[in-house]
Amino acid sequence: MPAQNTPISESFLDVQNVTLQYKTKEYLVTATYRVNFQVYQSERLILLGPSGCGKSTLLKAIGGYLQPTEGVIRLEGREIVKPGPDRGMVFQEFEQLLPWKTVLENVVFALTAGRRMPLHEAKDQAEYYLEKVNLIKFAHSYPHTLSGGMKQRVAIARCLALQSKVILMDEPFAALDALTRQKMQEELLELWSGSHFTLVFVTHSIEEAILLGTRIVLLSPHPGQVKAELNIDWDRLDDPGQQEFKELRDRIHRILFKDQIEYVI
């Protein structure tokens, strides 16, 4: 297991009093209500909560794909009003790759879109990050020949190659089998250990949240509100089989599902 913690600087992503709503044919749905939290550079922040609590909707708002009904989201003091390369997203669905382009071409395309980078430089950078995710041997393969876990690694490589300030991941391993999911969790931590990128990760798995996070924001059932913030002390939690891990898992379960309100910063 790689090193879990890193020094945290001042906040640079702020979610302030954010209410998110969307319309169906019959109703106006409030997904989150006045949510507040901060994300710090090089932090792995986990948004954890039951299905329907608005965590994925909140992640899309951070990505700039949705605008808050109330409140504001700022990155380095600037309000987020649209998607941008400073925020890379990895979704649960594997169809985020262009099927007619190879693995290498998918990453290069992201780097050259909008004339962001010359082709030769983009190719070098794409190859570098494909090496980081152990996919350089598959650089000239097409997405349909890859496993689900490999496709997710391509998407992660693309985000890293863009050098996004924040990587947003929406339950990216949920559709994988248990063994592949565990391997992907380990690989994500290895990648973070080498780059110390800032991560905001959505999950409904308590175990995954503890394994991947340096801090967890717990959201209540619909509409999502912040119930607690928990720091993860990996000096004491280096093995999911240890008693400390089990105690933290049980504590999170109580907060989420037994209406216990507690704030731990």
KAZISUL-V598999 format. One line per field, one symbol per residue. ss: DSSP state (H for helix, E for strand, C for the rest). A space follows every 50 residues. Layout:
BEGIN
ss: ???
END
This chain:
BEGIN
ss: CCCCCCCCCCEEEEEEEEEEEEECCCCEEEEEEEEEEEEECCCEEEEECC CCCCHHHHHHHHHCCCCCCEEEEEECCEECCCCCCCEEEECCCHHHCCCC CEHHHHHHHHHHHHHCCCHHHHHHHHHHHHHHCCCHHHCCCEHHHCCHHH HHHHHHHHHHHCCCCEEEEECCCCCCCHHHHHHHHHHHHHHHHHHCCEEE EEECCHHHHHHHCCEEEEECCCCECEEEEEECCCCCCCCCCCHHHHHHHH HHHHHHHCCCCCCCC
END
